[in-house]
């Protein structure tokens, strides 16, 4: 195997690893956001956990975060919960940072 082939294989391996970490971080973020949203909506216990799992599934529908954002926005509106679009997106960003940190500290 030439040096170029080894380098290419290394890039492919890093890309796959980064994609896996991104998926795990986004799934964890969705669970964290789900817990935040569930609390605002008065859900607790199994219902709160189920809501977090719903957000994880919702995120699989399309690329990006818009599917999760739309679900949160619709659910908040349906329950009459005052949260601006900016607040929802900011919380999603904060929870993603927390999820990445948690994954990195797990090793």
Secondary structure, DSSP 4 states (H G I P E B T S, - for coil): --HHHHHHHHHHHHHHHHHHHHHHHHHHHHHHHHHHHHHHTT--HHHHHHHHHHHHHHHTSSSSSHHHHHHHHHHHHHHT----HHHHHHHHHHHHHHHHHHHHHH-
